[in-house]
Amino acid sequence: MNMTLDAIARALTGTGLPGPEGARVVTTVRTDSREVKPGDLFVCLKGENFDAHDFAAQVAQAGAAAIVAAHALADVACPVILVDDTLLALGRLARAWRDMTSAKVVAITGTAGKTTVKELLAQTLAHSKNVAKNHKNFNNQVGLPLSMLAASGQEDAWVMEVGISKPHDMAELGVIIAPDLALVLNIGPAHLEGLGSIEGVAEAKASLLAHVREGGLGLCSMDYPELWDAALEVFPGVVGFSAQNSFATYYARFEEALSGGRGLYEIIVDGESFWAELPACGAHFAENAAAVAGACHMLGLSTDQIAEGLGKAELPGQRFCCSEVGGWCVVDDSYNANPLSMRRSMEAARLLAGGAPLVLVLGDMKELGAGAEKAHEELGALLPKLAPAAVFFQGEFAAAVAKGAGSAIAVTKISEPAQVLAHMPLLDASKAAARGVVLVKGSRSCRMELYAKGLLDGLAETTNGGRA
């Protein structure tokens, strides 16, 4: 960001800040008082267990250029911009900055794969354009504005993911981001506590298209009927991509698994076919390939540029990241989980394993509301087809998974990585053949990344091996 305090005050209140103080330029916005440095703008947010107004004096002493607050502040030695709601003010400021820049803004939403597609798209575009993106998955009413305000304004494109869990979320976030290109990936039974049903998820995700700027574009998967119908209703000119319909404007299919967990894909862009190597394998990842290729093409990239960019892209951490140790391939897909992403990840791990053993280390899928028990039973019902050598489960729904799996598959309830290591069929480290694949996945609150780390460390110690 690069705005004067006068411009900031006008964006938030309609009234400027005259004099030398108003001419001061702000480049950084903070919401954490511990991170404030001289010249920063601090926005006082209030949550259930905190009120940042309490730290206003500390922030001023740290050299803040100004503070945005919802009430008057005593003994604060810097300008205070008063607003009715500081969270809404943060969003308004991000929108004002967005309107001041010339960057093409891409907004991405969907049930699964938002961060992965955001990273792949940003990396592919970055080979020919200057690109800004969300930090990690900062995609809510705080994270999205902060990500936008962190952009310099000199970029050609912003690639921002938008995450929602309640019906009103998209209405709030869509106004902030106002995309030039809205990309809707998919839908699945996630956040049902807030969105109610799969139809509710489809309507909420597709509503991002209602916020596209005049003259902007929409791109949506055609592979989910409820989503595609909702998208057409909101934005009749939306363009479709698919991993199932080769006649779609943008299409991709998985061809074969390559070493290191990578995959070869055929991609068709507006009738032109080409091959691309991506940092993940499996039919489900073709959806991501089609989405990224479509967005890149709509932003002016050639097929050669798309293929080159995808071939050099890397997955973000904790998203199907493969590490080899002692003959085992440990797949850390621990960032989050819902029924759609869990099924896709398990199928991809089975493909990666081939004829070698597959070990599943799974955790609860959260925020599924009243349907949580059934969703975990359905997860268990997928297991016999995957024929895992062992299944371990952490969380309250272990019994539901076991019930769904039936007598053919044993599901072992666990609470720490050592329990997995104690049961895994460890083979002689001198054997050249790969031992198999271990998939680690669960919802964020399950902290399954601790299992991935514990397995890597434990396997390395047991086999006297090292990570490849």
CORFENPE-V341227 format. One record per residue. N is the residue number from 1. RES is the residue in three letters. SS is DSSP state (alpha for helix, beta for strand, coil for the rest). PHI is phi in whole degrees, 0 to 359 (999 if undefined). OMEGA is omega in degrees with one decimal (* if undefined). Layout:
# CORFENPE-V341227
[[N	RES	SS	PHI	OMEGA] [N	RES	SS	PHI	OMEGA]]
This chain:
# CORFENPE-V341227
[[1	MET	coil	999	178.0] [2	ASN	coil	209	-176.5] [3	MET	beta	226	174.0] [4	THR	beta	283	175.9] [5	LEU	alpha	298	176.9] [6	ASP	alpha	298	179.4] [7	ALA	alpha	294	178.5] [8	ILE	alpha	297	-179.9] [9	ALA	alpha	298	179.0] [10	ARG	alpha	294	179.7] [11	ALA	alpha	295	-174.7] [12	LEU	alpha	266	-173.4] [13	THR	alpha	234	-175.3] [14	GLY	coil	86	179.8] [15	THR	coil	240	-177.0] [16	GLY	coil	281	178.2] [17	LEU	coil	239	-172.7] [18	PRO	coil	285	173.7] [19	GLY	alpha	82	-178.0] [20	PRO	alpha	302	179.6] [21	GLU	alpha	297	-179.7] [22	GLY	alpha	294	-179.4] [23	ALA	alpha	279	-178.1] [24	ARG	coil	293	-177.1] [25	VAL	beta	267	178.3] [26	VAL	beta	251	179.0] [27	THR	coil	243	-175.5] [28	THR	coil	223	176.4] [29	VAL	beta	248	-179.5] [30	ARG	beta	237	170.8] [31	THR	coil	238	177.2] [32	ASP	coil	251	-175.5] [33	SER	alpha	299	-178.6] [34	ARG	alpha	288	-176.6] [35	GLU	alpha	259	-174.5] [36	VAL	coil	292	176.2] [37	LYS	coil	236	-179.6] [38	PRO	coil	307	178.6] [39	GLY	coil	93	-179.1] [40	ASP	coil	283	169.2] [41	LEU	beta	262	-179.4] [42	PHE	beta	249	177.7] [43	VAL	beta	253	-177.4] [44	CYS	coil	278	175.5] [45	LEU	coil	271	179.8] [46	LYS	beta	230	178.5] [47	GLY	coil	240	-179.2] [48	GLU	coil	295	-173.8] [49	ASN	coil	241	179.5] [50	PHE	coil	206	173.5] [51	ASP	beta	217	-175.0] [52	ALA	alpha	294	174.5] [53	HIS	alpha	301	-178.8] [54	ASP	alpha	294	-176.4] [55	PHE	alpha	252	-175.5] [56	ALA	alpha	299	-179.6] [57	ALA	alpha	298	178.5] [58	GLN	alpha	298	-179.9] [59	VAL	alpha	295	178.7] [60	ALA	alpha	298	178.7] [61	GLN	alpha	296	179.4] [62	ALA	coil	284	175.5] [63	GLY	coil	102	179.7] [64	ALA	coil	304	178.1] [65	ALA	coil	290	179.4] [66	ALA	beta	194	179.4] [67	ILE	beta	233	173.0] [68	VAL	beta	262	-173.3] [69	ALA	beta	224	-179.8] [70	ALA	coil	263	175.5] [71	HIS	coil	205	-177.6] [72	ALA	coil	299	-179.3] [73	LEU	coil	240	-179.5] [74	ALA	coil	267	173.5] [75	ASP	coil	56	177.4] [76	VAL	coil	246	-172.8] [77	ALA	coil	269	173.5] [78	CYS	coil	200	-180.0] [79	PRO	beta	299	176.5] [80	VAL	beta	240	177.4] [81	ILE	beta	261	-175.4] [82	LEU	beta	271	178.6] [83	VAL	coil	226	178.5] [84	ASP	coil	286	-175.6] [85	ASP	coil	219	-174.9] [86	THR	alpha	288	177.8] [87	LEU	alpha	293	176.9] [88	LEU	alpha	296	178.4] [89	ALA	alpha	296	177.6] [90	LEU	alpha	300	177.8] [91	GLY	alpha	295	179.1] [92	ARG	alpha	297	179.1] [93	LEU	alpha	294	178.2] [94	ALA	alpha	297	178.2] [95	ARG	alpha	295	178.8] [96	ALA	alpha	298	178.2] [97	TRP	alpha	292	177.2] [98	ARG	alpha	302	-178.3] [99	ASP	alpha	288	179.9] [100	MET	alpha	277	-175.9] [101	THR	coil	262	178.3] [102	SER	coil	255	-178.1] [103	ALA	coil	297	169.5] [104	LYS	beta	282	-173.9] [105	VAL	beta	258	177.2] [106	VAL	beta	252	176.4] [107	ALA	beta	246	-175.6] [108	ILE	beta	240	173.6] [109	THR	beta	221	-178.3] [110	GLY	coil	155	-179.0] [111	THR	coil	286	-175.6] [112	ALA	coil	228	171.4] [113	GLY	coil	87	-178.1] [114	LYS	alpha	301	-176.5] [115	THR	alpha	293	178.6] [116	THR	alpha	300	-180.0] [117	VAL	alpha	294	177.0] [118	LYS	alpha	302	-179.1] [119	GLU	alpha	293	-179.8] [120	LEU	alpha	297	-179.8] [121	LEU	alpha	293	-179.4] [122	ALA	alpha	297	-179.4] [123	GLN	alpha	293	179.6] [124	THR	alpha	293	178.2] [125	LEU	alpha	296	-173.8] [126	ALA	coil	294	177.1] [127	HIS	coil	286	179.9] [128	SER	coil	226	-177.9] [129	LYS	coil	221	172.6] [130	ASN	coil	273	-168.6] [131	VAL	beta	233	169.3] [132	ALA	beta	246	-178.8] [133	LYS	beta	209	173.7] [134	ASN	coil	301	167.0] [135	HIS	coil	283	-178.7] [136	LYS	coil	51	178.3] [137	ASN	coil	241	178.2] [138	PHE	coil	287	-168.0] [139	ASN	coil	229	-178.5] [140	ASN	coil	256	-173.9] [141	GLN	coil	293	173.5] [142	VAL	coil	259	-175.0] [143	GLY	alpha	295	-179.4] [144	LEU	alpha	296	177.8] [145	PRO	alpha	301	179.7] [146	LEU	alpha	296	177.6] [147	SER	alpha	295	178.7] [148	MET	alpha	293	-178.6] [149	LEU	alpha	289	177.5] [150	ALA	coil	282	178.9] [151	ALA	coil	288	-176.2] [152	SER	coil	284	-174.9] [153	GLY	coil	93	179.3] [154	GLN	coil	265	-175.7] [155	GLU	coil	285	171.4] [156	ASP	coil	278	-176.4] [157	ALA	beta	213	168.9] [158	TRP	beta	247	176.7] [159	VAL	beta	244	-172.1] [160	MET	beta	233	174.3] [161	GLU	beta	271	-177.3] [162	VAL	coil	234	-178.8] [163	GLY	coil	251	-179.9] [164	ILE	coil	227	175.1] [165	SER	coil	222	179.8] [166	LYS	coil	227	-174.2] [167	PRO	coil	304	-175.6] [168	HIS	coil	279	-173.7] [169	ASP	alpha	300	-176.1] [170	MET	alpha	293	177.8] [171	ALA	alpha	298	-179.9] [172	GLU	alpha	285	-176.1] [173	LEU	alpha	284	-179.5] [174	GLY	alpha	298	178.4] [175	VAL	alpha	296	-179.5] [176	ILE	alpha	289	-171.6] [177	ILE	alpha	277	178.3] [178	ALA	coil	38	-170.0] [179	PRO	coil	289	167.9] [180	ASP	coil	277	175.6] [181	LEU	beta	221	176.3] [182	ALA	beta	258	-178.1] [183	LEU	beta	242	-179.7] [184	VAL	beta	250	-169.1] [185	LEU	coil	281	-169.7] [186	ASN	coil	189	171.7] [187	ILE	coil	221	176.4] [188	GLY	coil	195	-178.0] [189	PRO	coil	284	174.9] [190	ALA	coil	229	-178.6] [191	HIS	coil	56	-179.1] [192	LEU	alpha	291	175.2] [193	GLU	alpha	301	-178.5] [194	GLY	alpha	260	-173.4] [195	LEU	alpha	260	166.9] [196	GLY	coil	87	-174.5] [197	SER	coil	203	178.5] [198	ILE	alpha	296	176.2] [199	GLU	alpha	294	176.9] [200	GLY	alpha	295	176.6] [201	VAL	alpha	297	-179.1] [202	ALA	alpha	299	-179.3] [203	GLU	alpha	296	-177.9] [204	ALA	alpha	293	-179.8] [205	LYS	alpha	292	-178.4] [206	ALA	alpha	295	-177.9] [207	SER	alpha	294	173.0] [208	LEU	alpha	303	-178.2] [209	LEU	alpha	296	179.5] [210	ALA	alpha	289	-176.2] [211	HIS	alpha	257	177.7] [212	VAL	coil	298	179.0] [213	ARG	coil	296	179.2] [214	GLU	coil	303	-178.3] [215	GLY	coil	87	-178.5] [216	GLY	coil	278	-172.1] [217	LEU	beta	235	175.7] [218	GLY	beta	231	179.4] [219	LEU	beta	225	-173.5] [220	CYS	beta	213	175.9] [221	SER	beta	292	176.4] [222	MET	coil	266	-170.8] [223	ASP	coil	274	179.0] [224	TYR	coil	235	-171.4] [225	PRO	alpha	307	-178.8] [226	GLU	alpha	297	180.0] [227	LEU	alpha	291	-178.0] [228	TRP	alpha	297	177.7] [229	ASP	alpha	297	179.8] [230	ALA	alpha	296	-179.6] [231	ALA	alpha	296	180.0] [232	LEU	alpha	297	179.8] [233	GLU	alpha	291	-177.9] [234	VAL	alpha	282	-171.9] [235	PHE	coil	219	-173.6] [236	PRO	coil	304	-179.1] [237	GLY	coil	271	-178.1] [238	VAL	coil	299	178.5] [239	VAL	beta	262	-176.3] [240	GLY	beta	260	167.8] [241	PHE	beta	236	-173.8] [242	SER	beta	203	169.2] [243	ALA	coil	249	-178.3] [244	GLN	coil	235	-175.0] [245	ASN	coil	253	-176.8] [246	SER	coil	290	177.4] [247	PHE	coil	269	175.7] [248	ALA	coil	295	179.2] [249	THR	coil	303	177.6] [250	TYR	beta	233	-172.9] [251	TYR	beta	218	173.9] [252	ALA	beta	214	175.0] [253	ARG	beta	220	178.4] [254	PHE	beta	280	-178.8] [255	GLU	beta	259	-178.0] [256	GLU	beta	199	177.1] [257	ALA	beta	279	176.9] [258	LEU	coil	246	-178.8] [259	SER	alpha	293	177.2] [260	GLY	alpha	72	179.2] [261	GLY	alpha	80	179.9] [262	ARG	coil	275	-177.7] [263	GLY	beta	217	176.6] [264	LEU	beta	257	-175.8] [265	TYR	beta	230	167.8] [266	GLU	beta	267	-178.7] [267	ILE	beta	235	176.8] [268	ILE	beta	243	-179.6] [269	VAL	beta	242	178.1] [270	ASP	coil	50	176.3] [271	GLY	coil	92	-179.2] [272	GLU	beta	258	-175.8] [273	SER	beta	260	174.7] [274	PHE	beta	205	179.9] [275	TRP	beta	252	177.6] [276	ALA	beta	215	176.1] [277	GLU	beta	259	-177.8] [278	LEU	beta	242	-175.6] [279	PRO	coil	278	176.3] [280	ALA	coil	198	179.9] [281	CYS	coil	239	177.1] [282	GLY	coil	126	-178.3] [283	ALA	coil	300	-177.4] [284	HIS	coil	295	-177.0] [285	PHE	alpha	285	175.4] [286	ALA	alpha	299	176.9] [287	GLU	alpha	301	178.6] [288	ASN	alpha	295	-179.9] [289	ALA	alpha	298	180.0] [290	ALA	alpha	295	-179.2] [291	ALA	alpha	296	-178.8] [292	VAL	alpha	293	179.0] [293	ALA	alpha	300	179.6] [294	GLY	alpha	296	-180.0] [295	ALA	alpha	297	179.0] [296	CYS	alpha	299	-179.8] [297	HIS	alpha	296	179.8] [298	MET	alpha	292	177.3] [299	LEU	coil	264	171.0] [300	GLY	coil	101	179.4] [301	LEU	coil	280	175.9] [302	SER	coil	277	178.4] [303	THR	alpha	296	177.4] [304	ASP	alpha	296	178.7] [305	GLN	alpha	294	179.1] [306	ILE	alpha	295	-179.2] [307	ALA	alpha	298	179.8] [308	GLU	alpha	295	-179.0] [309	GLY	alpha	295	178.7] [310	LEU	alpha	297	-178.7] [311	GLY	alpha	294	-179.3] [312	LYS	alpha	260	-175.8] [313	ALA	coil	287	177.5] [314	GLU	coil	233	179.1] [315	LEU	coil	284	174.3] [316	PRO	coil	291	-178.1] [317	GLY	coil	300	177.3] [318	GLN	coil	65	177.3] [319	ARG	coil	231	-179.4] [320	PHE	coil	55	178.2] [321	CYS	beta	272	-174.0] [322	CYS	beta	262	174.3] [323	SER	beta	229	-179.3] [324	GLU	beta	256	179.0] [325	VAL	beta	211	177.1] [326	GLY	coil	56	179.2] [327	GLY	coil	91	178.1] [328	TRP	beta	265	170.3] [329	CYS	beta	256	178.8] [330	VAL	beta	266	-178.0] [331	VAL	beta	259	178.7] [332	ASP	beta	268	175.8] [333	ASP	coil	241	-165.2] [334	SER	coil	273	-170.9] [335	TYR	coil	299	-179.3] [336	ASN	coil	197	-178.8] [337	ALA	coil	202	168.4] [338	ASN	coil	215	-175.6] [339	PRO	alpha	305	-179.5] [340	LEU	alpha	292	-176.9] [341	SER	alpha	290	178.7] [342	MET	alpha	295	179.3] [343	ARG	alpha	299	-178.7] [344	ARG	alpha	298	-178.4] [345	SER	alpha	294	179.6] [346	MET	alpha	294	178.5] [347	GLU	alpha	295	178.6] [348	ALA	alpha	293	178.5] [349	ALA	alpha	294	176.9] [350	ARG	alpha	297	178.4] [351	LEU	alpha	297	180.0] [352	LEU	alpha	297	-178.7] [353	ALA	alpha	289	-176.7] [354	GLY	coil	63	179.6] [355	GLY	coil	272	179.8] [356	ALA	coil	279	-179.8] [357	PRO	beta	298	174.6] [358	LEU	beta	243	177.7] [359	VAL	beta	246	-178.8] [360	LEU	beta	252	176.5] [361	VAL	beta	241	-168.7] [362	LEU	beta	241	175.7] [363	GLY	beta	228	-178.7] [364	ASP	coil	305	168.6] [365	MET	coil	258	-172.5] [366	LYS	coil	268	174.6] [367	GLU	coil	59	178.5] [368	LEU	coil	258	175.6] [369	GLY	alpha	63	-176.5] [370	ALA	alpha	294	-178.8] [371	GLY	alpha	270	-175.2] [372	ALA	alpha	297	-178.5] [373	GLU	alpha	300	-178.7] [374	LYS	alpha	295	-178.9] [375	ALA	alpha	297	179.6] [376	HIS	alpha	285	173.0] [377	GLU	alpha	296	178.6] [378	GLU	alpha	294	174.3] [379	LEU	alpha	298	178.2] [380	GLY	alpha	297	-179.2] [381	ALA	alpha	293	177.8] [382	LEU	alpha	283	-169.8] [383	LEU	alpha	295	-178.1] [384	PRO	alpha	304	-179.9] [385	LYS	alpha	294	-178.7] [386	LEU	alpha	277	177.4] [387	ALA	coil	49	178.9] [388	PRO	coil	289	176.2] [389	ALA	coil	288	178.3] [390	ALA	beta	201	177.6] [391	VAL	beta	230	177.2] [392	PHE	beta	239	-175.5] [393	PHE	beta	221	174.8] [394	GLN	beta	253	174.4] [395	GLY	coil	132	-173.7] [396	GLU	coil	284	-175.5] [397	PHE	coil	255	179.0] [398	ALA	alpha	301	-178.9] [399	ALA	alpha	295	178.7] [400	ALA	alpha	294	177.4] [401	VAL	alpha	296	179.3] [402	ALA	alpha	297	178.3] [403	LYS	alpha	297	179.8] [404	GLY	alpha	293	-178.6] [405	ALA	alpha	289	-178.8] [406	GLY	coil	77	-173.7] [407	SER	coil	285	-175.1] [408	ALA	coil	286	-175.6] [409	ILE	coil	235	176.7] [410	ALA	coil	271	177.7] [411	VAL	beta	247	-177.0] [412	THR	beta	262	178.1] [413	LYS	beta	281	-175.3] [414	ILE	coil	227	176.6] [415	SER	coil	221	178.7] [416	GLU	coil	202	-177.4] [417	PRO	alpha	301	-177.6] [418	ALA	alpha	301	179.9] [419	GLN	alpha	292	176.8] [420	VAL	alpha	288	-179.1] [421	LEU	alpha	301	-178.0] [422	ALA	alpha	292	-175.6] [423	HIS	alpha	255	-176.2] [424	MET	coil	292	-178.9] [425	PRO	coil	284	-178.0] [426	LEU	coil	289	-179.9] [427	LEU	coil	255	-179.9] [428	ASP	coil	299	-177.4] [429	ALA	coil	295	-178.2] [430	SER	coil	281	-179.2] [431	LYS	coil	290	-176.2] [432	ALA	coil	282	-175.6] [433	ALA	coil	293	177.5] [434	ALA	coil	295	-177.9] [435	ARG	coil	284	-179.4] [436	GLY	beta	150	-176.1] [437	VAL	beta	237	174.9] [438	VAL	beta	243	177.3] [439	LEU	beta	261	177.0] [440	VAL	beta	242	-177.3] [441	LYS	beta	204	176.0] [442	GLY	coil	181	179.6] [443	SER	coil	293	-172.1] [444	ARG	alpha	306	-175.7] [445	SER	alpha	292	178.9] [446	CYS	alpha	282	179.0] [447	ARG	coil	55	-177.6] [448	MET	coil	291	175.9] [449	GLU	alpha	298	176.7] [450	LEU	alpha	292	176.1] [451	TYR	alpha	290	179.1] [452	ALA	alpha	300	179.3] [453	LYS	alpha	294	-180.0] [454	GLY	alpha	298	179.0] [455	LEU	alpha	292	178.9] [456	LEU	alpha	299	-179.9] [457	ASP	alpha	293	-177.8] [458	GLY	alpha	292	179.0] [459	LEU	alpha	294	178.6] [460	ALA	alpha	297	-179.5] [461	GLU	alpha	291	-176.8] [462	THR	alpha	292	-175.2] [463	THR	alpha	263	-176.8] [464	ASN	coil	56	-179.3] [465	GLY	coil	258	177.6] [466	GLY	coil	217	179.8] [467	ARG	beta	282	179.3] [468	ALA	coil	268	*]]
